[in-house]
Each structure stands twice: as structure tokens, then as C-alpha cells.
Amino acid sequence: MRAEELWKAYCEKENIDIDTPYKAWGFGDAHDQLADLVLTGIKTATATAYDLYFMEGEEDTLPQSGDYSVILNSKDEAVCVIQTTKTTVVPFDEVSKEHAYKEGEGDLSLAYWRDVHEDFFAEEFAETELEFNGQTSILCEEFKVVYRAIDVN
């Protein structure tokens, strides 16, 4: 199912204006694994590099509470609709153990989160003129699943 189809089904079910904005995207570099964690309720948060939202030619709006996203798997198939419930921006070194747990990855520890995300963000920043370090601003986003592709009749 394409993102547009899942979004339409969700809007019809919830009586939401079809023109309500949403974004369609997949998680990090492990779309399927992370989407599965979302579908099982284990993953209820994510993190992105704040400064990369403002790169020239890449400008993007920051996620805000109430925003919708259609989550895609590695085949660009829509698996669910999520709604952002909370966002905060903190330095990488200050991401909390609670946030790491909500990301639902690995052993759910802050140490695991830092290890995996340090590598991930370092790779992202290597493609820019910006430097990644412990003080790099991280956008921590929490969300809830509001509709699943499996719910479509």
C-alpha cells in the first residue's frame, strides 16, 4: 500500500480533512526492523540531527506535537500512521535514558543508544560541512501509532 492510500483510509475512518499535512518516511538505515518495533509498540520515539533540518537546499520543517507521518518500510510501502506527541531539543550527550528506552532499540539502554546513534549521526554529518560531537543538537521526538495498514479493510 502506498502512503497516499493509507493516509486516505485513515482520514476517512477518523473524519480528518484529506488535505491535512503529513510526511511519509522510513526510520534511519533499518526501515523494516524499526517499523516493526513501532508496530509492536516497543518504539515510541526517534531522534534526528536538529541542524540538518536547516542545511541549504535541504530545509525542512521541524516535527511538532500533533504532526502526522506515514511510516514506510524498505519497499516504500506504508505500514502505519503516527502522530507526534512531544519534541525536545537537547545536546547529544544529554539525551536521557528514558528517551533511549522509548526508542526501543537493542537492549534499550542509553549506552546502546549512544553507541548506535553516534555512528549514525557521524555518517550523516560526514556528508556536510558541519561537525558532529557531544554537543550537537538532537531533536528527540515521541509519537503514538494512530492507524496501521492492517486496519485497512
C-alpha positions in Angstrom: 0.0 0.0 0.0 1.3 3.5 -0.9 1.5 6.3 1.7 -1.3 8.2 0.0 -3.7 5.2 0.2 -3.0 4.6 3.9 -3.4 8.3 4.6 -6.7 8.4 2.8 -8.0 5.4 4.7 -7.0 6.9 8.0 -8.6 10.3 7.1 -11.9 8.6 6.1 -12.0 6.5 9.2 -11.3 9.4 11.6 -13.2 12.1 9.6 -10.0 14.1 9.1 -9.6 16.5 6.1 -7.6 14.7 3.5 -5.6 17.8 2.9 -4.2 17.7 6.5 -0.4 17.8 6.0 1.7 14.7 6.7 5.1 13.4 5.8 6.0 9.9 4.6 9.4 8.4 5.6 11.2 5.4 6.9 13.4 5.2 10.0 17.1 5.5 9.8 19.0 2.8 7.9 16.9 -0.1 9.1 13.4 0.7 7.8 11.9 -2.7 8.3 13.3 -3.5 11.7 12.4 -0.1 13.2 8.9 -0.1 11.6 8.3 -3.5 13.2 9.3 -2.1 16.6 6.8 0.7 16.1 4.0 -1.7 15.1 4.6 -3.8 18.2 4.5 -0.7 20.5 8.2 -1.1 21.5 9.4 2.0 19.6 7.6 5.2 20.6 10.3 7.7 20.0 13.0 8.7 17.5 15.9 11.2 17.2 17.2 13.3 14.4 20.0 15.8 14.0 18.5 19.2 14.6 21.0 21.2 12.5 20.4 19.1 9.4 16.9 20.5 9.1 18.4 23.8 8.2 21.0 22.7 5.6 20.9 24.9 2.5 18.8 23.2 -0.1 17.6 20.7 2.4 15.4 23.0 4.6 12.6 21.0 6.2 10.0 21.9 8.8 10.7 20.6 12.3 8.3 18.0 13.6 5.8 19.4 16.2 3.3 17.9 18.5 0.2 17.0 16.5 2.0 16.3 13.3 1.3 13.2 11.3 3.7 10.8 9.5 3.1 7.8 7.4 5.9 5.3 8.2 7.4 3.4 5.3 9.2 0.1 5.1 12.3 -0.6 2.9 9.9 -1.2 -0.1 8.3 2.3 0.4 5.1 0.5 1.5 3.1 2.3 4.2 2.9 0.4 7.4 1.3 2.8 9.8 0.4 6.4 10.6 2.0 8.0 13.7 1.2 11.3 15.4 3.9 13.3 17.2 3.1 13.8 20.8 6.3 15.6 22.1 9.5 17.1 20.8 12.6 18.4 22.7 16.0 19.5 21.5 19.0 18.6 23.7 22.7 18.1 23.1 23.7 14.6 22.1 25.4 14.0 25.5 22.1 14.9 27.3 19.7 12.6 25.6 18.1 10.8 28.5 18.0 7.1 29.3 14.2 7.4 29.2 14.3 8.6 25.6 16.8 5.9 24.7 14.4 3.3 26.2 11.4 4.7 24.2 13.4 4.4 21.0 13.1 0.6 21.6 16.4 -0.4 20.0 18.9 -3.0 21.1 19.0 -3.6 24.9 17.0 -0.4 25.4 19.9 1.2 27.3 21.4 4.7 26.9 24.8 3.2 26.3 23.5 1.2 23.3 21.6 4.2 22.0 24.6 6.4 22.2 26.9 3.8 20.5 24.5 3.2 17.6 23.4 6.9 17.2 26.9 8.3 17.4 27.9 6.2 14.4 24.7 7.1 12.6 24.9 10.8 13.2 28.7 10.9 12.4 27.9 9.3 9.0 25.1 11.9 8.4 27.4 14.8 9.3 30.3 13.4 7.2 28.3 14.4 4.1 28.1 18.0 5.3 30.4 20.8 6.4 29.1 20.5 9.9 30.8 18.7 12.8 29.2 16.1 14.9 30.1 15.9 18.6 28.6 15.5 22.1 27.2 19.0 22.0 25.4 18.5 18.6 21.7 19.3 19.0 19.4 16.3 18.7 15.7 16.6 18.1 14.0 14.0 20.3 10.5 13.1 19.1 7.9 11.0 20.8 4.9 9.6 18.9 1.9 7.3 19.1 0.6 4.9 16.4 -2.9 6.1 15.3 -3.5 3.8 12.4 -2.0 0.6 11.0 -2.0 -0.7 7.4 -3.5 -3.9 8.8 -6.6 -1.9 9.9 -7.5 -1.1 6.3 -10.4 -3.2 5.1 
